[in-house]
Amino acid sequence: MKATAVAVLVADAVMAFGFVVGFNQLGTQSPVDAILPVALFSVGITGLLALVAALIGHRWSSGPPDDEPHALSPPTLDQGFAAFGIGLVAIAAVGWRWGVAAQAAVVAAQGLALLLAAERGVVLTLRDDPARPSTYRLCLLTPQAVLLVGFAWAALSDAGIRPFS
């Protein structure tokens, strides 16, 4: 298995772990408590790992892209840097306890970034572009984006922040 595939697999596992802990907090406590693990794991640490995967994939890619995209292909450099920037802000929001509104904002920002990446992937797929992502990646990006925006919305609503409440 290539190093890029391992990095992508680890990033996906950390994101899933953040969602599992977030849903556990959502079921046992409240959405305000659920936003912290989602911000830390699903956005923060996953953002750092996405940049690592993008850099490894960019460094080791040689020649034209394959005819058929792979399921564990790394994100593009722009997606990796965007995830890294949002991830750093998410880690800072959790570490320095900026509050529910800041944590929800970075979670929603990452959700919107993933939604834009999914939209770009759909357009590239429709154009049959060689840089298109795999169908597996597209089917994974959209639910991740919806879950991130949903967690942010629920936390803002539960915290009584208008216009979400």
Helices and strands as residue ranges (DSSP letters): H 3-28, H 31-37, I 38-45, H 46-60, H 77-95, H 100-126, H 135-158
